[in-house]
Amino acid sequence: MVQRDQQSRMTRHDAKRHAPGAHDLIEPALEVTFHRLGVTIVTLRGEHDSSCGQALSDALAGAEPQLNVIVDLTDCTAVDPSVAGILMTAGGALDERGGALMLVVPAKATAVQRVVKLTGLAEALPVHTTRGGAIASVRHNEHVIHIRDLRLRFGDPELHAAECSCGWRGDAHAGRTAERSARREATLHVDNERGA
């Protein structure tokens, strides 16, 4: 009986010791976050080739209401030239709207640096060695867009609306595409304001 109790304690102890910690959790290969200064940060991790192209295009399209987008390649181990093409296209579209797409490529990421130089991204887009440096270089403007989730309770139907730091508020959009519709409306607002 005593021996069995010691074995069960050892088993519980071993289980605690070998339980995965927070640092063992797998981070997503692509992550989109919105910085408080009106900057969208798209983070890529691991290897990215043409099979990841649609996910990257969707992430960059979702970042549209903000005029400043930072693509952080710090944790990226490899980038395919097709990904460079997607970044070039998105950068051109933002430039036409008066915004900017910037890259973060640290000095130690030699494989990614090589692709950035060979594809012409280094000449077409601003490249920073740190995320902080990229954020510090952002062109600040009066239009910082926030997409608000208007649902009162978890489980309620989708309901989103956009609002801008200039005081503009968009319509409430309902349904499965509510968030996308609110982002599209915010993009039109920013474009109209910049054209005025």
Contacts in CASP RR format, 6 or more apart in sequence:
PFRMAT RR
TARGET T0000
AUTHOR 0000-0000-0000
METHOD contacts of the structure
MODEL  1
MVQRDQQSRMTRHDAKRHAPGAHDLIEPALEVTFHRLGVTIVTLRGEHDS
SCGQALSDALAGAEPQLNVIVDLTDCTAVDPSVAGILMTAGGALDERGGA
LMLVVPAKATAVQRVVKLTGLAEALPVHTTRGGAIASVRHNEHVIHIRDL
RLRFGDPELHAAECSCGWRGDAHAGRTAERSARREATLHVDNERGA
27 45 0 8 1.000
27 75 0 8 1.000
28 45 0 8 1.000
29 44 0 8 1.000
29 45 0 8 1.000
29 46 0 8 1.000
29 48 0 8 1.000
29 52 0 8 1.000
30 42 0 8 1.000
30 43 0 8 1.000
30 44 0 8 1.000
30 45 0 8 1.000
30 48 0 8 1.000
30 52 0 8 1.000
30 55 0 8 1.000
30 56 0 8 1.000
30 59 0 8 1.000
31 42 0 8 1.000
31 43 0 8 1.000
31 45 0 8 1.000
32 40 0 8 1.000
32 41 0 8 1.000
32 42 0 8 1.000
32 43 0 8 1.000
32 59 0 8 1.000
32 62 0 8 1.000
32 63 0 8 1.000
33 40 0 8 1.000
33 41 0 8 1.000
33 43 0 8 1.000
34 40 0 8 1.000
34 41 0 8 1.000
34 66 0 8 1.000
34 146 0 8 1.000
35 41 0 8 1.000
35 135 0 8 1.000
37 135 0 8 1.000
37 138 0 8 1.000
37 140 0 8 1.000
37 144 0 8 1.000
38 66 0 8 1.000
38 68 0 8 1.000
38 138 0 8 1.000
38 144 0 8 1.000
38 145 0 8 1.000
39 66 0 8 1.000
39 68 0 8 1.000
39 69 0 8 1.000
39 70 0 8 1.000
39 135 0 8 1.000
39 138 0 8 1.000
40 62 0 8 1.000
40 63 0 8 1.000
40 66 0 8 1.000
40 68 0 8 1.000
40 69 0 8 1.000
40 70 0 8 1.000
41 69 0 8 1.000
41 70 0 8 1.000
41 72 0 8 1.000
41 131 0 8 1.000
42 56 0 8 1.000
42 59 0 8 1.000
42 60 0 8 1.000
42 63 0 8 1.000
42 69 0 8 1.000
42 70 0 8 1.000
42 71 0 8 1.000
42 72 0 8 1.000
43 71 0 8 1.000
43 72 0 8 1.000
43 74 0 8 1.000
43 75 0 8 1.000
44 56 0 8 1.000
44 71 0 8 1.000
44 72 0 8 1.000
44 73 0 8 1.000
44 75 0 8 1.000
44 76 0 8 1.000
44 79 0 8 1.000
45 75 0 8 1.000
45 76 0 8 1.000
46 75 0 8 1.000
46 76 0 8 1.000
46 77 0 8 1.000
46 78 0 8 1.000
47 76 0 8 1.000
47 77 0 8 1.000
47 78 0 8 1.000
47 79 0 8 1.000
48 56 0 8 1.000
48 76 0 8 1.000
48 78 0 8 1.000
48 79 0 8 1.000
48 80 0 8 1.000
48 83 0 8 1.000
49 78 0 8 1.000
49 80 0 8 1.000
49 82 0 8 1.000
49 83 0 8 1.000
50 80 0 8 1.000
50 82 0 8 1.000
50 83 0 8 1.000
52 83 0 8 1.000
53 82 0 8 1.000
53 83 0 8 1.000
53 86 0 8 1.000
56 83 0 8 1.000
56 86 0 8 1.000
56 87 0 8 1.000
57 86 0 8 1.000
57 90 0 8 1.000
60 69 0 8 1.000
60 86 0 8 1.000
60 87 0 8 1.000
60 90 0 8 1.000
60 101 0 8 1.000
62 180 0 8 1.000
62 183 0 8 1.000
63 69 0 8 1.000
64 183 0 8 1.000
64 184 0 8 1.000
64 187 0 8 1.000
65 145 0 8 1.000
65 147 0 8 1.000
65 162 0 8 1.000
65 183 0 8 1.000
65 186 0 8 1.000
65 187 0 8 1.000
65 190 0 8 1.000
66 144 0 8 1.000
66 145 0 8 1.000
67 94 0 8 1.000
67 97 0 8 1.000
67 98 0 8 1.000
67 99 0 8 1.000
67 100 0 8 1.000
67 139 0 8 1.000
67 141 0 8 1.000
67 143 0 8 1.000
67 190 0 8 1.000
68 94 0 8 1.000
68 99 0 8 1.000
68 100 0 8 1.000
68 102 0 8 1.000
68 138 0 8 1.000
68 139 0 8 1.000
69 90 0 8 1.000
69 91 0 8 1.000
69 94 0 8 1.000
69 100 0 8 1.000
69 101 0 8 1.000
69 102 0 8 1.000
70 101 0 8 1.000
70 102 0 8 1.000
70 103 0 8 1.000
70 104 0 8 1.000
70 131 0 8 1.000
70 134 0 8 1.000
70 135 0 8 1.000
70 138 0 8 1.000
71 87 0 8 1.000
71 101 0 8 1.000
71 102 0 8 1.000
71 103 0 8 1.000
71 104 0 8 1.000
72 104 0 8 1.000
72 131 0 8 1.000
72 134 0 8 1.000
73 79 0 8 1.000
73 103 0 8 1.000
73 104 0 8 1.000
73 105 0 8 1.000
73 109 0 8 1.000
73 112 0 8 1.000
73 116 0 8 1.000
74 104 0 8 1.000
74 105 0 8 1.000
74 106 0 8 1.000
74 109 0 8 1.000
74 131 0 8 1.000
76 109 0 8 1.000
76 112 0 8 1.000
77 111 0 8 1.000
77 112 0 8 1.000
78 111 0 8 1.000
78 112 0 8 1.000
78 115 0 8 1.000
79 111 0 8 1.000
79 112 0 8 1.000
79 115 0 8 1.000
79 116 0 8 1.000
80 115 0 8 1.000
81 115 0 8 1.000
81 118 0 8 1.000
81 119 0 8 1.000
84 115 0 8 1.000
84 116 0 8 1.000
84 119 0 8 1.000
84 120 0 8 1.000
84 121 0 8 1.000
85 119 0 8 1.000
87 101 0 8 1.000
87 103 0 8 1.000
87 121 0 8 1.000
87 125 0 8 1.000
88 119 0 8 1.000
88 120 0 8 1.000
88 121 0 8 1.000
88 124 0 8 1.000
88 125 0 8 1.000
90 101 0 8 1.000
91 100 0 8 1.000
91 101 0 8 1.000
91 124 0 8 1.000
91 125 0 8 1.000
92 101 0 8 1.000
92 124 0 8 1.000
94 100 0 8 1.000
94 101 0 8 1.000
95 101 0 8 1.000
97 190 0 8 1.000
97 191 0 8 1.000
97 194 0 8 1.000
98 194 0 8 1.000
99 139 0 8 1.000
100 126 0 8 1.000
100 138 0 8 1.000
100 139 0 8 1.000
101 125 0 8 1.000
102 125 0 8 1.000
102 126 0 8 1.000
102 127 0 8 1.000
102 128 0 8 1.000
102 134 0 8 1.000
102 137 0 8 1.000
102 138 0 8 1.000
103 116 0 8 1.000
103 121 0 8 1.000
103 125 0 8 1.000
103 126 0 8 1.000
103 127 0 8 1.000
103 128 0 8 1.000
103 134 0 8 1.000
104 127 0 8 1.000
104 128 0 8 1.000
104 129 0 8 1.000
104 130 0 8 1.000
104 131 0 8 1.000
104 134 0 8 1.000
105 112 0 8 1.000
105 113 0 8 1.000
105 116 0 8 1.000
105 127 0 8 1.000
105 128 0 8 1.000
105 129 0 8 1.000
106 129 0 8 1.000
106 130 0 8 1.000
107 113 0 8 1.000
107 129 0 8 1.000
115 121 0 8 1.000
116 122 0 8 1.000
116 127 0 8 1.000
121 127 0 8 1.000
126 134 0 8 1.000
126 137 0 8 1.000
128 134 0 8 1.000
128 137 0 8 1.000
142 165 0 8 1.000
142 166 0 8 1.000
143 164 0 8 1.000
143 165 0 8 1.000
143 166 0 8 1.000
143 189 0 8 1.000
143 190 0 8 1.000
143 193 0 8 1.000
143 194 0 8 1.000
144 164 0 8 1.000
144 165 0 8 1.000
145 162 0 8 1.000
145 163 0 8 1.000
145 164 0 8 1.000
145 165 0 8 1.000
145 183 0 8 1.000
145 186 0 8 1.000
145 189 0 8 1.000
145 190 0 8 1.000
146 162 0 8 1.000
146 163 0 8 1.000
146 164 0 8 1.000
146 165 0 8 1.000
147 160 0 8 1.000
147 161 0 8 1.000
147 162 0 8 1.000
147 179 0 8 1.000
147 182 0 8 1.000
147 183 0 8 1.000
147 186 0 8 1.000
148 160 0 8 1.000
148 161 0 8 1.000
148 162 0 8 1.000
148 163 0 8 1.000
148 182 0 8 1.000
149 159 0 8 1.000
149 160 0 8 1.000
149 179 0 8 1.000
150 159 0 8 1.000
150 160 0 8 1.000
150 161 0 8 1.000
150 172 0 8 1.000
151 157 0 8 1.000
151 158 0 8 1.000
151 159 0 8 1.000
157 174 0 8 1.000
157 175 0 8 1.000
158 174 0 8 1.000
158 175 0 8 1.000
158 176 0 8 1.000
158 178 0 8 1.000
158 179 0 8 1.000
159 172 0 8 1.000
159 173 0 8 1.000
159 174 0 8 1.000
159 175 0 8 1.000
159 178 0 8 1.000
160 172 0 8 1.000
160 173 0 8 1.000
160 178 0 8 1.000
160 179 0 8 1.000
160 181 0 8 1.000
160 182 0 8 1.000
161 169 0 8 1.000
161 170 0 8 1.000
161 171 0 8 1.000
161 172 0 8 1.000
161 173 0 8 1.000
161 182 0 8 1.000
162 169 0 8 1.000
162 170 0 8 1.000
162 182 0 8 1.000
162 183 0 8 1.000
162 185 0 8 1.000
162 186 0 8 1.000
162 189 0 8 1.000
163 169 0 8 1.000
163 170 0 8 1.000
164 186 0 8 1.000
164 189 0 8 1.000
164 190 0 8 1.000
166 193 0 8 1.000
168 189 0 8 1.000
168 193 0 8 1.000
170 182 0 8 1.000
170 185 0 8 1.000
170 186 0 8 1.000
170 189 0 8 1.000
171 185 0 8 1.000
173 179 0 8 1.000
173 181 0 8 1.000
173 182 0 8 1.000
173 185 0 8 1.000
END
